[in-house]
C-alpha cells in the first residue's frame, strides 16, 4: 500500500501519463489524417470513391494495442497503481438503447465525418468545423446525463 506522499506522486504521474498519451493520440490522429472529415467520409463511402487507407491506421492501432496489452498483463501490477482495473465481463446481450445509440453515433459520424477523438484533435488544429462540433458533443452528453438523472428522479 502506498504512503500518502507516494499516492500524491503516483496521482501526478498518472495525470502526466494521461496528458502525454492524449497528446500522442492526437498527433497520431493528425498524422493519419483522421482529423480531416473528407478523408473519413471517403473511407466510409464504400459504395462510391472508397479510400481504404484508414484500414492501415486501424491495423496499426490493433497491432500496437495487442503488443501493449501482452506486455502490460505480464506485470504483477501497473507502474503507477496498486492493481489493474479490468472492465467487468459482459454478461448480457446488447439492448435496444445501446443499439440505438450506436446507430445514432454512426449516423452522426457519417454526416459530420468526425467522432469525438478526432474532433478534439481538430480543435487543437484550429479547425472551424470542430470548434462548432465539440460544444455540440458536450451539450449532447450533458443532455443525456440530465435525462438519465430525470428518469431516476434526481432532478
N, CA, C and O of each residue as an XYZ file, in Angstrom:
620
protein
N       0.848     -1.188      0.000
C       0.000      0.000      0.000
C       0.888      1.244      0.000
O       1.882      1.306      0.723
N       0.531      2.205     -0.793
C       1.331      3.415     -0.944
C       1.096      4.381      0.209
O      -0.007      4.470      0.747
N       2.149      5.101      0.578
C       2.031      6.141      1.592
C       1.299      7.327      0.968
O       1.176      7.396     -0.255
N       0.805      8.275      1.797
C       0.133      9.454      1.220
C       1.028     10.230      0.252
O       0.551     10.703     -0.779
N       2.310     10.367      0.567
C       3.220     11.086     -0.330
C       3.370     10.332     -1.657
O       3.387     10.941     -2.727
N       3.478      8.996     -1.574
C       3.576      8.192     -2.793
C       2.286      8.266     -3.600
O       2.320      8.324     -4.829
N       1.147      8.264     -2.907
C      -0.138      8.360     -3.601
C      -0.248      9.667     -4.376
O      -0.715      9.678     -5.515
N       0.186     10.777     -3.758
C       0.160     12.074     -4.443
C       1.087     12.050     -5.649
O       0.737     12.539     -6.723
N       2.282     11.472     -5.462
C       3.240     11.374     -6.562
C       2.676     10.504     -7.683
O       2.766     10.863     -8.856
N       2.089      9.351     -7.319
C       1.504      8.468     -8.327
C       0.378      9.170     -9.060
O       0.236      9.023    -10.273
N      -0.426      9.937     -8.325
C      -1.539     10.662     -8.937
C      -1.011     11.645     -9.986
O      -1.545     11.729    -11.092
N       0.032     12.380     -9.632
C       0.622     13.340    -10.569
C       1.217     12.630    -11.777
O       1.081     13.098    -12.908
N       1.875     11.503    -11.536
C       2.460     10.744    -12.636
C       1.377     10.188    -13.559
O       1.550     10.162    -14.777
N       0.255      9.743    -12.977
C      -0.860      9.243    -13.802
C      -1.433     10.356    -14.667
O      -1.754     10.141    -15.836
N      -1.562     11.557    -14.083
C      -2.075     12.694    -14.852
C      -1.102     13.039    -15.978
O      -1.518     13.279    -17.112
N       0.188     13.060    -15.664
C       1.187     13.351    -16.702
C       1.158     12.284    -17.795
O       1.250     12.606    -18.980
N       1.030     11.010    -17.400
C       0.971      9.926    -18.390
C      -0.287     10.051    -19.251
O      -0.242      9.814    -20.458
N      -1.404     10.424    -18.630
C      -2.648     10.596    -19.388
C      -2.523     11.760    -20.378
O      -2.958     11.650    -21.524
N      -1.936     12.862    -19.939
C      -1.748     14.005    -20.843
C      -0.815     13.647    -21.996
O      -1.079     14.000    -23.145
N       0.271     12.949    -21.690
C       1.202     12.530    -22.732
C       0.531     11.558    -23.705
O       0.700     11.670    -24.919
N      -0.228     10.607    -23.165
C      -0.941      9.647    -24.023
C      -1.939     10.360    -24.925
O      -2.037     10.050    -26.112
N      -2.675     11.309    -24.370
C      -3.634     12.074    -25.164
C      -2.953     12.878    -26.255
O      -3.454     12.958    -27.377
N      -1.808     13.477    -25.931
C      -1.073     14.253    -26.931
C      -0.565     13.347    -28.055
O      -0.670     13.696    -29.230
N      -0.020     12.191    -27.694
C       0.462     11.244    -28.708
C      -0.700     10.759    -29.567
O      -0.574     10.642    -30.786
N      -1.840     10.476    -28.921
C      -3.029     10.047    -29.655
C      -3.473     11.128    -30.641
O      -3.764     10.831    -31.800
N      -3.527     12.378    -30.185
C      -3.932     13.480    -31.051
C      -2.991     13.674    -32.224
O      -3.432     13.908    -33.349
N      -1.692     13.577    -31.964
C      -0.715     13.689    -33.050
C      -0.902     12.535    -34.034
O      -0.855     12.731    -35.249
N      -1.114     11.337    -33.502
C      -1.340     10.175    -34.362
C      -2.567     10.347    -35.240
O      -2.542     10.001    -36.421
N      -3.644     10.882    -34.666
C      -4.852     11.137    -35.457
C      -4.570     12.146    -36.567
O      -5.046     11.999    -37.693
N      -3.789     13.171    -36.230
C      -3.457     14.195    -37.225
C      -2.586     13.627    -38.335
O      -2.842     13.864    -39.516
N      -1.551     12.874    -37.953
C      -0.654     12.283    -38.952
C      -1.423     11.330    -39.864
O      -1.178     11.281    -41.069
N      -2.358     10.570    -39.280
C      -3.154      9.609    -40.057
C      -4.270     10.280    -40.856
O      -5.011      9.608    -41.573
N      -4.389     11.586    -40.736
C      -5.408     12.391    -41.430
C      -6.827     12.067    -40.966
O      -7.788     12.313    -41.695
N      -6.964     11.519    -39.766
C      -8.309     11.238    -39.247
C      -8.988     12.499    -38.733
O     -10.165     12.466    -38.374
N      -8.265     13.604    -38.695
C      -8.877     14.879    -38.322
C      -9.446     15.606    -39.529
O     -10.034     16.680    -39.398
N      -9.270     15.016    -40.704
C      -9.820     15.588    -41.941
C     -11.127     14.861    -42.263
O     -11.101     13.699    -42.669
N     -12.269     15.533    -42.087
C     -13.539     14.847    -42.318
C     -13.703     14.323    -43.742
O     -14.400     13.330    -43.953
N     -13.079     14.966    -44.712
C     -13.180     14.470    -46.096
C     -12.527     13.093    -46.216
O     -13.039     12.214    -46.909
N     -11.396     12.912    -45.537
C     -10.692     11.625    -45.565
C     -11.560     10.544    -44.908
O     -11.679      9.434    -45.427
N     -12.156     10.878    -43.777
C     -13.002      9.916    -43.056
C     -14.245      9.589    -43.875
O     -14.628      8.424    -43.981
N     -14.875     10.601    -44.451
C     -16.074     10.361    -45.259
C     -15.745      9.519    -46.493
O     -16.555      8.695    -46.917
N     -14.553      9.724    -47.071
C     -14.143      8.897    -48.212
C     -13.936      7.449    -47.775
O     -14.193      6.525    -48.546
N     -13.473      7.250    -46.543
C     -13.320      5.886    -46.013
C     -14.682      5.233    -45.798
O     -14.848      4.037    -46.038
N     -15.648      6.018    -45.349
C     -16.986      5.480    -45.083
C     -17.798      5.257    -46.356
O     -18.808      4.553    -46.324
N     -17.379      5.839    -47.465
C     -18.119      5.748    -48.728
C     -17.724      4.477    -49.487
O     -17.076      4.547    -50.531
N     -18.119      3.325    -48.958
C     -17.719      2.057    -49.572
C     -18.422      1.808    -50.911
O     -17.957      0.989    -51.703
N     -19.523      2.494    -51.171
C     -20.241      2.297    -52.430
C     -19.790      3.288    -53.505
O     -20.193      3.171    -54.663
N     -18.961      4.258    -53.130
C     -18.525      5.271    -54.091
C     -17.020      5.248    -54.257
O     -16.425      4.205    -54.531
N     -16.411      6.413    -54.088
C     -14.954      6.550    -54.237
C     -14.281      6.185    -52.916
O     -13.778      7.052    -52.201
N     -14.278      4.909    -52.607
C     -13.797      4.437    -51.311
C     -12.292      4.622    -51.172
O     -11.529      4.252    -52.065
N     -11.868      5.198    -50.046
C     -10.451      5.355    -49.719
C     -10.169      4.433    -48.539
O     -10.507      4.761    -47.402
N      -9.563      3.300    -48.799
C      -9.342      2.277    -47.777
C      -8.095      2.523    -46.941
O      -7.742      1.679    -46.117
N      -7.420      3.648    -47.125
C      -6.143      3.865    -46.437
C      -6.280      3.899    -44.913
O      -5.320      3.594    -44.205
N      -7.439      4.261    -44.405
C      -7.601      4.282    -42.947
C      -7.631      2.871    -42.349
O      -7.516      2.710    -41.134
N      -7.784      1.851    -43.200
C      -7.660      0.476    -42.704
C      -6.262      0.216    -42.146
O      -6.102     -0.555    -41.199
N      -5.246      0.861    -42.735
C      -3.883      0.721    -42.235
C      -3.747      1.362    -40.862
O      -3.020      0.858    -40.006
N      -4.441      2.466    -40.652
C      -4.448      3.116    -39.339
C      -5.079      2.169    -38.318
O      -4.542      1.976    -37.227
N      -6.212      1.585    -38.673
C      -6.889      0.640    -37.794
C      -5.999     -0.562    -37.505
O      -5.877     -0.981    -36.354
N      -5.380     -1.116    -38.537
C      -4.495     -2.263    -38.349
C      -3.317     -1.932    -37.451
O      -2.944     -2.731    -36.593
N      -2.731     -0.763    -37.642
C      -1.623     -0.334    -36.783
C      -2.055     -0.170    -35.333
O      -1.325     -0.540    -34.414
N      -3.249      0.388    -35.133
C      -3.761      0.568    -33.777
C      -4.006     -0.774    -33.092
O      -3.687     -0.943    -31.916
N      -4.567     -1.714    -33.824
C      -4.820     -3.049    -33.264
C      -3.501     -3.736    -32.920
O      -3.395     -4.374    -31.873
N      -2.505     -3.614    -33.781
C      -1.209     -4.252    -33.522
C      -0.535     -3.656    -32.291
O      -0.030     -4.394    -31.444
N      -0.522     -2.334    -32.185
C       0.094     -1.685    -31.020
C      -0.645     -2.065    -29.747
O      -0.015     -2.328    -28.723
N      -1.969     -2.097    -29.795
C      -2.761     -2.474    -28.623
C      -2.487     -3.911    -28.212
O      -2.330     -4.194    -27.024
N      -2.426     -4.813    -29.167
C      -2.171     -6.230    -28.856
C      -0.818     -6.396    -28.175
O      -0.716     -7.102    -27.171
N       0.209     -5.763    -28.701
C       1.547     -5.859    -28.095
C       1.542     -5.201    -26.719
O       2.098     -5.750    -25.767
N       0.915     -4.025    -26.606
C       0.864     -3.318    -25.321
C       0.144     -4.107    -24.241
O       0.620     -4.178    -23.108
N      -0.996     -4.700    -24.573
C      -1.745     -5.495    -23.603
C      -0.938     -6.704    -23.151
O      -0.901     -7.033    -21.965
N      -0.297     -7.354    -24.104
C       0.510     -8.529    -23.753
C       1.619     -8.153    -22.781
O       1.871     -8.856    -21.802
N       2.271     -7.041    -23.062
C       3.336     -6.562    -22.189
C       2.778     -6.173    -20.819
O       3.344     -6.544    -19.791
N       1.681     -5.434    -20.801
C       1.108     -4.954    -19.535
C       0.636     -6.103    -18.658
O       0.838     -6.081    -17.444
N       0.014     -7.101    -19.258
C      -0.553     -8.193    -18.472
C       0.505     -9.148    -17.925
O       0.197     -9.995    -17.086
N       1.728     -9.023    -18.385
C       2.818     -9.824    -17.816
C       3.292     -9.250    -16.483
O       3.961     -9.934    -15.709
N       2.951     -8.018    -16.225
C       3.361     -7.350    -14.984
C       2.441     -7.776    -13.842
O       1.278     -8.115    -14.066
N       2.959     -7.758    -12.641
C       2.130     -8.070    -11.464
C       1.154     -6.949    -11.153
O       0.028     -7.187    -10.717
N       1.608     -5.715    -11.385
C       0.752     -4.558    -11.139
C       1.181     -3.431    -12.065
O       2.296     -3.439    -12.586
N       0.291     -2.457    -12.269
C       0.644     -1.318    -13.120
C       1.791     -0.514    -12.509
O       2.102     -0.655    -11.326
N       2.405      0.317    -13.318
C       3.532      1.126    -12.849
C       3.087      2.129    -11.792
O       3.759      2.283    -10.773
N       1.971      2.810    -12.013
C       1.540      3.868    -11.109
C       0.198      3.591    -10.452
O      -0.605      4.507    -10.270
N      -0.051      2.353    -10.100
C      -1.281      1.986     -9.388
C      -1.038      0.701     -8.618
O      -0.077     -0.021     -8.885
N      -1.911      0.419     -7.662
C      -1.764     -0.787     -6.842
C      -2.247     -2.038     -7.560
O      -1.762     -3.135     -7.287
N      -3.207     -1.881     -8.484
C      -3.766     -3.053     -9.169
C      -4.318     -2.635    -10.525
O      -4.634     -1.467    -10.750
N      -4.429     -3.612    -11.426
C      -5.070     -3.367    -12.708
C      -6.568     -3.206    -12.494
O      -7.141     -3.815    -11.591
N      -7.188     -2.400    -13.312
C      -8.634     -2.196    -13.230
C      -9.254     -2.679    -14.535
O      -9.489     -1.891    -15.451
N      -9.514     -3.966    -14.608
C     -10.100     -4.553    -15.799
C     -11.600     -4.283    -15.831
O     -12.246     -4.259    -14.783
N     -12.158     -4.080    -17.022
C     -13.610     -3.898    -17.089
C     -14.313     -5.194    -16.704
O     -13.772     -6.281    -16.907
N     -15.510     -5.082    -16.151
C     -16.235     -6.313    -15.802
C     -16.595     -7.095    -17.056
O     -16.759     -6.508    -18.125
N     -16.719     -8.398    -16.941
C     -17.094     -9.188    -18.122
C     -18.509     -8.832    -18.582
O     -19.373     -8.483    -17.778
N     -18.715     -8.928    -19.865
C     -20.039     -8.642    -20.437
C     -20.920     -9.854    -20.175
O     -20.607    -10.967    -20.600
N     -22.024     -9.628    -19.470
C     -22.895    -10.737    -19.086
C     -24.264    -10.685    -19.732
O     -25.073    -11.598    -19.566
N     -24.520     -9.616    -20.468
C     -25.839     -9.519    -21.090
C     -25.707     -9.115    -22.548
O     -24.675     -8.598    -22.975
N     -26.746     -9.353    -23.287
C     -26.767     -9.011    -24.705
C     -27.006     -7.513    -24.863
O     -27.589     -6.877    -23.985
N     -26.557     -6.954    -25.979
C     -26.840     -5.536    -26.226
C     -28.346     -5.282    -26.247
O     -29.104     -6.059    -26.827
N     -28.773     -4.196    -25.614
C     -30.199     -3.876    -25.598
C     -30.518     -2.828    -26.663
O     -29.633     -2.347    -27.369
N     -31.788     -2.492    -26.760
C     -32.249     -1.541    -27.768
C     -31.586     -0.175    -27.624
O     -31.223      0.455    -28.617
N     -31.431      0.275    -26.385
C     -30.832      1.595    -26.153
C     -29.391      1.639    -26.650
O     -28.975      2.620    -27.266
N     -28.629      0.577    -26.384
C     -27.243      0.524    -26.845
C     -27.186      0.518    -28.371
O     -26.399      1.250    -28.971
N     -28.012     -0.299    -28.986
C     -28.025     -0.376    -30.450
C     -28.481      0.943    -31.069
O     -27.924      1.375    -32.078
N     -29.486      1.586    -30.478
C     -29.953      2.880    -30.980
C     -28.844      3.928    -30.853
O     -28.649      4.741    -31.756
N     -28.125      3.904    -29.739
C     -27.010      4.834    -29.562
C     -25.905      4.602    -30.574
O     -25.323      5.553    -31.096
N     -25.614      3.334    -30.855
C     -24.586      3.010    -31.845
C     -24.999      3.490    -33.231
O     -24.177      4.012    -33.985
N     -26.266      3.311    -33.561
C     -26.768      3.772    -34.863
C     -26.694      5.292    -34.947
O     -26.268      5.837    -35.965
N     -27.103      5.974    -33.886
C     -27.042      7.434    -33.861
C     -25.610      7.930    -34.004
O     -25.337      8.878    -34.740
N     -24.692      7.269    -33.283
C     -23.274      7.626    -33.375
C     -22.787      7.465    -34.814
O     -22.118      8.349    -35.349
N     -23.120      6.344    -35.432
C     -22.701      6.086    -36.808
C     -23.272      7.088    -37.786
O     -22.578      7.539    -38.697
N     -24.536      7.438    -37.603
C     -25.157      8.429    -38.492
C     -24.457      9.782    -38.334
O     -24.147     10.451    -39.320
N     -24.216     10.172    -37.083
C     -23.525     11.440    -36.842
C     -22.126     11.439    -37.416
O     -21.679     12.440    -37.976
N     -21.432     10.321    -37.280
C     -20.085     10.199    -37.827
C     -20.124     10.290    -39.344
O     -19.279     10.943    -39.957
N     -21.111      9.628    -39.948
C     -21.241      9.649    -41.400
C     -21.617     11.013    -41.946
O     -21.212     11.368    -43.053
N     -22.384     11.782    -41.187
C     -22.790     13.116    -41.639
C     -21.646     14.122    -41.447
O     -21.313     14.883    -42.355
N     -21.059     14.107    -40.254
C     -20.052     15.115    -39.913
C     -18.643     14.722    -40.342
O     -17.819     15.592    -40.624
N     -18.359     13.424    -40.394
C     -17.002     12.986    -40.696
C     -16.098     13.024    -39.480
O     -14.885     12.857    -39.602
N     -16.675     13.241    -38.313
C     -15.908     13.304    -37.069
C     -16.487     12.347    -36.050
O     -17.702     12.156    -35.992
N     -15.628     11.745    -35.249
C     -16.050     11.140    -33.996
C     -15.329     11.936    -32.906
O     -14.475     12.758    -33.240
N     -15.626     11.735    -31.632
C     -15.121     12.643    -30.598
C     -13.602     12.824    -30.543
O     -13.135     13.952    -30.388
N     -12.823     11.755    -30.663
C     -11.366     11.901    -30.575
C     -10.795     12.798    -31.660
O     -10.119     13.778    -31.348
N     -11.049     12.490    -32.927
C     -10.561     13.372    -33.985
C     -11.142     14.791    -33.913
O     -10.475     15.747    -34.308
N     -12.358     14.936    -33.422
C     -12.936     16.279    -33.292
C     -12.109     17.110    -32.306
O     -11.823     18.280    -32.564
N     -11.727     16.503    -31.177
C     -10.904     17.231    -30.201
C      -9.532     17.553    -30.777
O      -9.014     18.649    -30.568
N      -8.942     16.609    -31.499
C      -7.652     16.876    -32.137
C      -7.789     17.992    -33.165
O      -6.868     18.793    -33.327
N      -8.916     18.059    -33.858
C      -9.143     19.111    -34.857
C      -9.269     20.478    -34.207
O      -8.863     21.484    -34.790
N      -9.829     20.523    -33.001
C      -9.893     21.793    -32.271
C      -8.479     22.302    -32.039
O      -8.204     23.494    -32.180
N      -7.579     21.379    -31.678
C      -6.184     21.750    -31.473
C      -5.522     22.288    -32.729
O      -4.548     23.036    -32.648
N      -6.043     21.912    -33.885
C      -5.523     22.412    -35.161
C      -6.225     23.697    -35.596
O      -5.881     24.279    -36.625
N      -7.221     24.142    -34.803
C      -7.947     25.359    -35.141
C      -8.999     25.178    -36.216
O      -9.394     26.155    -36.851
N      -9.464     23.958    -36.438
C     -10.471     23.671    -37.458
C     -11.806     24.291    -37.031
O     -12.338     23.965    -35.970
N     -12.337     25.183    -37.865
C     -13.567     25.908    -37.529
C     -14.767     24.980    -37.361
O     -15.607     25.210    -36.492
N     -14.857     23.926    -38.190
C     -15.983     22.983    -38.060
C     -15.961     22.317    -36.687
O     -16.999     22.173    -36.041
N     -14.788     21.919    -36.255
C     -14.672     21.234    -34.966
C     -14.967     22.181    -33.812
O     -15.447     21.754    -32.761
N     -14.682     23.465    -34.003
C     -14.993     24.435    -32.954
C     -16.492     24.529    -32.707
O     -16.916     24.927    -31.622
N     -17.303     24.167    -33.707
C     -18.752     24.094    -33.537
C     -19.188     22.715    -33.054
O     -20.124     22.591    -32.265
N     -18.510     21.694    -33.531
C     -18.916     20.332    -33.235
C     -18.676     19.941    -31.782
O     -19.545     19.331    -31.159
N     -17.521     20.279    -31.236
C     -17.177     19.844    -29.876
C     -18.167     20.391    -28.841
O     -18.610     19.624    -27.986
N     -18.535     21.674    -28.874
C     -19.564     22.127    -27.921
C     -20.897     21.384    -28.094
O     -21.602     21.148    -27.113
N     -21.246     21.016    -29.331
C     -22.473     20.246    -29.553
C     -22.355     18.859    -28.932
O     -23.324     18.353    -28.365
N     -21.172     18.233    -29.033
C     -20.947     16.931    -28.381
C     -21.100     17.045    -26.863
O     -21.738     16.207    -26.226
N     -20.508     18.091    -26.299
C     -20.597     18.306    -24.852
C     -22.053     18.552    -24.446
O     -22.517     18.016    -23.440
N     -22.765     19.360    -25.224
C     -24.178     19.631    -24.926
C     -24.999     18.347    -25.002
O     -25.848     18.104    -24.144
N     -24.752     17.527    -26.019
C     -25.469     16.257    -26.145
C     -25.188     15.324    -24.975
O     -26.102     14.673    -24.467
N     -23.938     15.253    -24.545
C     -23.593     14.414    -23.383
C     -24.265     14.946    -22.124
O     -24.768     14.172    -21.309
N     -24.274     16.265    -21.967
C     -24.943     16.858    -20.807
C     -26.439     16.612    -20.814
O     -27.037     16.331    -19.775
N     -27.041     16.719    -21.991
C     -28.477     16.454    -22.126
C     -28.791     15.008    -21.764
O     -29.786     14.740    -21.092
N     -27.966     14.091    -22.195
C     -28.181     12.672    -21.865
C     -28.039     12.445    -20.361
O     -28.837     11.724    -19.763
N     -27.032     13.054    -19.752
C     -26.850     12.901    -18.302
C     -28.065     13.448    -17.555
O     -28.537     12.832    -16.600
N     -28.570     14.603    -17.987
C     -29.762     15.183    -17.373
C     -30.956     14.245    -17.529
O     -31.731     14.058    -16.591
N     -31.100     13.656    -18.722
C     -32.214     12.745    -18.990
C     -32.149     11.520    -18.061
O     -33.170     11.102    -17.516
N     -30.969     10.958    -17.884
C     -30.818      9.790    -17.010
C     -31.161     10.155    -15.572
O     -31.853      9.402    -14.886
N     -30.681     11.302    -15.115
C     -30.996     11.748    -13.743
C     -32.490     11.984    -13.571
O     -33.068     11.628    -12.544
N     -33.112     12.584    -14.579
C     -34.547     12.866    -14.511
C     -35.341     11.566    -14.394
O     -36.282     11.469    -13.606
N     -34.948     10.573    -15.186
C     -35.643      9.279    -15.125
C     -35.452      8.605    -13.779
O     -36.331      7.884    -13.306
N     -34.294      8.841    -13.159
C     -34.022      8.240    -11.863
C     -34.665      9.048    -10.731
O     -34.610      8.640     -9.571
N     -35.277     10.200    -11.068
C     -35.964     11.013    -10.075
C     -35.032     11.900     -9.274
O     -35.387     12.332     -8.177
N     -33.825     12.186     -9.807
C     -32.886     13.004     -9.076
C     -32.830     14.444     -9.568
O     -31.980     15.209     -9.112
N     -33.709     14.834    -10.485
C     -33.690     16.214    -10.976
C     -35.013     16.859    -10.653
O     -35.225     18.028    -10.975
